[in-house]
């Protein structure tokens, strides 16, 4: 009888070893993450708008053993421009204007990492569609007289291309990213113009 119990215990232990190994080797189907990036948007590469500070929040999941990210991103920046133009309708013969333009960009981006995940360094590239919510405010003067304030809002579809590098630090990754936002604007104040920008961002992506 004792031998039967010993045989049963040994058999159960032997069967449990592969199950434990399989549980250790099994990777989660996805890993949630969230990130914050801060940097600058160079609208001046494509239009007369000045460079502007930019902030971006993102959240999403990593798939394929963290090689592929799918992220929802929300970015914001405010850029400005100013200038003057001849206008015979005014006694001074000229007008001066100051313009502020807010960009709120909501997009979905897929990023792929090129190096194995056991490396502390990695590089990635990705792309995705964007929704651009833009608000333009312009103030004009002629001599000492104010021409008042005018506001324009517009919603457009665009896209973004991203490339970056990251370094594993703590529970997440320290990163530097280059993003090319693509879009356009066509309103009464701005006319047909570019809403594109080249952004340089630094940030941290936390994995849960």
C-alpha positions, 0 to 999 in steps of 0.5 A: 500500500505504501508503495502505491502512495509513493508511486502516485506522488512521484507520478503527480510531481512528474506531470506537474513539471511541464505544466509549471514550465509552460506557465512560466514560458507563457507571455501575456497577450498584451501589455498596457502602457501610458506615456507623456511626451514634451517637446517642440513643434516646428510649424515653420518648416511648412508655414509662417507659424512660429515654433511652439511648445508641444505636449502629448499624452498616449495610452494603449497596448503592446502586442507580439511580445511588446514588439508592436504598440497600438496607441491612442494619442492626444497632442496640443500646441499653440503657435503664433505668427505676425506680419503686416500688409498694404491696404488702401482702405485705411488712412495709414495704407497698411494693417498689422496683424497678430495670429494665434493658432491652437492645434488639438490632435487626436490620433491612433498610431501603430509602432513597430520595434526593430530590435529584440526586446531583451536589449536595453535599447530599441528603435521604432517607427510607425504611422496612423491617422489623426483628427485635427481640431484647430482654432485660429484667433487674429487681431489687427490694427491700423495705426492706433486703431484696432480692427477687432478680433476674429476667430475661426475653427476648423476640423480636418483629417490628417496623419502622422509618421513617427520614428524614435529610440528608447532606453529601458529605465525602471518599469518603462522606457525613456524615449526621444521621438521625431514626428511628422504631422501632416494636415491642411487648413482652409478658412476665411482667416487663414486661406488655404495653408499647411497645418503640418509640423515636424515635432521633436519630443522627449518622454517616458512610456510606463508599462503596467 
